[in-house]
Amino acid sequence: MWTLLLLLCAGVLSAQDFTDIRVEKFAGGYTFTEGPVWAKEGFLIWSDVPNSKIWKVVPGEKAVVFREASNKTNGNDYDGKGNFYHCEGGAHRVTRTDRKGAVTVVAENYQGKRFNAPNDIIVRKDGQVYFTDPAFGASQEAGRQLEFFGIYHVTPKGEVELIAKPKGRPNGIALSPNGKILYVDNSDERAVYAYDLDGKGAASNERVLISGIKGVPDGMAVDEKGNLYVTADGLAIYSPEGKLLHTIEFAEIPRNVTFGDADLQTLYVTAYTSIYRVRMTVKGSVQY
């Protein structure tokens, strides 16, 4: 009886109303947009990967360049203290940009070998950093120093730990609202993996949470109820248990997503040349 009640309560908590979803084009004219992240100071940044630029915009104002020569940065994240984290695929490293614009290296090699091309990143509220290191495009060519694709953990002390060597290429990465589950999607396997995280940030209990995703899964976001938003052919929304709840379609194939605005109830979706936004009835989950 109690088990049934708990399952019913979980279903109610993860339920959402998708009847009045409207997709709005927010910005356009870029080459390949990626890595959107919202800062609590009230602005959005994202990457234009081929042009090696990171852009910034306050809704209602004109977009400006946040960082030039970004080394083909793809994924970005924000720690709530004014620091931004970047996956610089072109430089094979992960960096941090502070409030003054100073860039420092967070991680640039594993056991003395440079990374393939760090792709996406998430920072837990206690300073634990997680990122994926696949090999797409030019990074697949000869000259790679690591013979595997990796999922990594960087401790607050700067220690780099390998979480997994997936056969397929890991891509988007996210955390559950309580920071105790790490989600990583695999573009080749069309799946999302889950890992349990302990208080020190160590990962264990690898398992497949979602399989058979339509399209190539890329970036992800999580809402306050623990639902996952996975960009693929559309933006697929899954319950914490991995059940498909809804798919939002866009004019371009979405590549990454984040929650933003002051109430964290707007989805900002990067999709090739454009950025789209969608108002939701649920708040996003942030790690700050």
C-alpha positions in Angstrom: 0.0 0.0 0.0 2.7 2.5 1.0 4.7 1.6 -2.1 1.7 2.3 -4.3 1.1 5.7 -2.6 4.8 6.6 -3.1 4.6 5.8 -6.8 1.4 7.8 -7.2 3.0 10.8 -5.4 6.1 10.6 -7.6 3.9 10.6 -10.7 2.1 13.7 -9.5 5.3 15.5 -8.6 6.8 14.9 -12.1 3.6 15.7 -14.0 3.5 18.9 -16.1 1.0 20.7 -18.4 2.3 20.8 -22.0 -1.0 22.0 -23.6 0.0 25.7 -24.1 3.7 25.4 -25.1 4.8 28.2 -27.5 8.2 28.3 -29.2 9.7 31.7 -29.9 12.8 32.6 -31.8 15.0 34.6 -29.5 18.1 35.3 -31.6 19.6 34.2 -34.9 22.3 34.7 -37.5 25.0 32.5 -35.9 26.9 29.6 -37.3 26.5 26.8 -34.7 25.1 27.7 -31.3 25.8 25.6 -28.2 26.4 25.8 -24.4 23.6 28.1 -23.2 23.8 29.0 -19.5 21.9 31.5 -17.4 23.7 33.7 -14.8 21.8 34.8 -11.7 22.9 38.3 -12.5 20.3 38.3 -15.2 21.9 37.3 -18.5 22.4 34.4 -20.9 25.7 33.3 -22.5 26.2 30.8 -25.3 28.8 29.6 -27.7 29.1 30.1 -31.5 31.5 27.2 -31.8 33.0 27.5 -35.3 33.6 31.3 -34.8 35.3 30.8 -31.4 33.1 33.3 -29.7 31.0 33.3 -26.6 28.0 35.7 -26.6 26.1 37.4 -23.8 22.7 38.9 -23.8 20.4 40.5 -21.3 16.8 39.8 -22.5 15.5 42.9 -24.2 19.0 44.2 -25.1 21.4 43.6 -27.9 23.8 40.6 -27.7 27.4 41.4 -27.1 30.6 39.3 -27.3 31.4 37.9 -23.8 34.7 36.3 -24.9 36.7 36.5 -28.1 39.0 33.7 -29.3 37.3 31.1 -27.1 39.2 28.1 -28.7 36.0 26.7 -30.1 34.3 26.5 -26.7 31.2 24.3 -26.8 29.6 23.7 -23.4 29.5 26.3 -20.6 28.4 26.4 -17.0 28.1 28.8 -14.1 28.8 28.3 -10.4 26.7 31.1 -8.9 29.7 32.9 -7.6 30.3 34.8 -10.8 32.6 32.1 -12.4 31.9 30.6 -15.8 33.3 27.2 -16.9 34.1 26.4 -20.5 34.8 23.3 -22.6 37.5 24.6 -25.0 37.4 21.9 -27.6 39.9 23.6 -29.8 42.5 23.8 -27.0 41.7 20.4 -25.5 41.0 21.9 -22.1 38.5 23.1 -19.5 38.8 26.7 -18.2 37.2 29.1 -15.8 36.5 32.8 -16.4 36.1 34.9 -13.2 34.1 38.1 -12.7 37.1 40.2 -14.0 37.4 38.2 -17.2 40.6 36.3 -16.1 40.8 32.8 -17.6 42.4 30.0 -15.7 42.8 26.3 -16.6 40.7 23.8 -14.6 41.9 20.7 -16.4 44.0 20.1 -19.6 45.2 16.5 -19.4 44.6 13.0 -17.9 47.7 11.2 -16.8 49.8 13.5 -18.9 47.8 13.1 -22.1 45.8 15.9 -23.5 42.0 15.6 -23.7 40.3 14.9 -27.0 37.9 17.8 -27.1 36.0 18.6 -23.9 32.3 19.0 -24.9 29.9 19.7 -22.1 30.2 20.6 -18.4 28.3 20.8 -15.1 29.4 22.2 -11.8 27.8 21.0 -8.5 27.1 23.6 -5.8 30.0 22.3 -3.7 32.5 22.9 -6.5 32.7 19.4 -8.0 33.2 19.7 -11.8 32.0 17.1 -14.3 32.6 17.1 -18.0 32.5 14.9 -21.1 35.4 14.4 -23.5 34.3 12.7 -26.8 35.8 13.2 -30.2 33.7 14.8 -33.0 34.8 16.2 -36.3 38.5 17.3 -36.4 39.2 15.8 -32.9 38.6 12.3 -34.4 41.6 12.6 -36.6 45.1 11.3 -36.1 47.0 12.9 -33.2 44.7 12.1 -30.4 46.6 11.3 -27.3 43.8 9.4 -25.5 42.5 6.3 -27.1 39.2 6.4 -25.4 36.2 8.8 -24.9 35.9 9.9 -21.3 33.6 11.2 -18.6 35.6 13.1 -15.9 35.3 14.5 -12.4 37.5 17.4 -11.2 37.6 17.9 -7.4 37.8 21.3 -5.8 41.5 20.6 -5.3 42.0 20.2 -9.0 42.4 16.4 -9.0 41.2 14.9 -12.3 39.4 11.5 -12.0 38.1 9.3 -14.8 34.5 8.2 -14.2 34.0 6.1 -17.3 35.3 5.1 -20.7 32.0 4.7 -22.7 32.2 2.8 -26.0 30.0 5.5 -27.6 30.7 9.2 -27.4 29.5 10.9 -24.2 28.0 14.4 -24.9 25.5 16.3 -22.7 25.8 16.3 -18.9 23.5 17.3 -16.1 22.8 16.8 -12.4 19.6 15.9 -10.4 18.3 18.7 -8.3 19.9 17.3 -5.1 23.2 16.8 -6.9 23.3 13.1 -6.1 22.8 11.8 -9.6 24.9 12.6 -12.6 23.3 12.2 -16.1 25.4 11.8 -19.2 23.9 11.1 -22.7 25.7 9.0 -25.3 25.3 10.3 -28.8 26.2 7.0 -30.5 24.1 4.7 -28.3 21.1 7.1 -28.3 20.9 6.7 -24.5 21.2 8.5 -21.2 23.3 7.0 -18.4 23.0 7.8 -14.7 25.6 7.6 -12.0 25.2 8.0 -8.2 27.4 10.7 -6.6 28.6 10.7 -3.0 29.4 13.6 -0.8 32.9 13.9 -2.1 31.7 13.8 -5.7 32.8 10.3 -6.6 30.6 8.4 -9.0 29.3 4.8 -8.9 26.5 2.5 -10.0 26.5 3.2 -13.7 23.2 2.3 -15.4 21.1 3.1 -18.5 18.2 5.4 -17.6 16.9 6.2 -21.1 17.4 4.2 -24.3 16.1 4.5 -27.9 16.2 8.3 -28.1 15.0 9.6 -31.4 17.8 11.4 -33.0 21.3 12.2 -31.6 21.1 13.2 -28.0 23.2 16.3 -27.2 22.8 18.8 -24.3 20.5 18.4 -21.3 18.8 20.3 -18.5 16.8 19.3 -15.5 13.8 20.9 -13.8 13.1 21.3 -10.1 11.0 18.1 -10.3 13.9 16.1 -11.6 12.6 15.8 -15.2 15.2 15.6 -17.9 15.2 17.7 -21.0 17.3 16.1 -23.8 18.0 17.8 -27.1 17.9 15.3 -30.0 15.5 15.5 -33.0 13.4 17.7 -30.8 13.5 18.5 -27.1 12.4 15.3 -25.4 11.2 15.6 -21.8 11.6 12.5 -19.6 10.5 11.8 -16.0 13.2 11.0 -13.4 12.4 7.3 -14.0 13.1 7.7 -17.8 9.6 7.8 -19.1 9.0 10.0 -22.1 6.5 12.8 -21.2 6.5 15.1 -24.2 8.6 16.3 -27.1 8.9 20.0 -28.2 9.6 20.5 -31.9 11.7 23.3 -33.3 12.4 24.8 -36.8 16.0 23.7 -36.4 17.5 20.7 -34.6 18.2 21.6 -31.0 21.7 21.1 -29.6 21.6 22.3 -26.0 19.2 23.8 -23.5 19.1 25.7 -20.2 16.5 27.2 -17.9 16.7 31.0 -17.5 15.0 34.3 -16.6 14.5 35.6 -13.1 12.0 32.9 -12.3 13.9 30.1 -14.1 10.8 29.2 -16.0 12.0 29.9 -19.5 13.8 27.3 -21.6 16.6 28.7 -23.8 17.4 26.3 -26.6 20.4 26.6 -28.9 19.7 25.1 -32.4 22.3 25.6 -35.1 22.0 29.2 -36.3 19.5 30.3 -33.7 18.3 30.4 -30.1 14.8 29.7 -29.2 12.9 30.2 -25.9 9.9 28.5 -24.4 7.9 29.5 -21.3 7.3 26.6 -18.9 5.0 26.0 -15.9 7.9 24.5 -13.9 11.2 26.0 -12.7 14.6 24.8 -13.8 17.0 23.2 -11.4 20.3 25.1 -10.8 23.3 24.2 -8.7 23.7 27.5 -7.0 
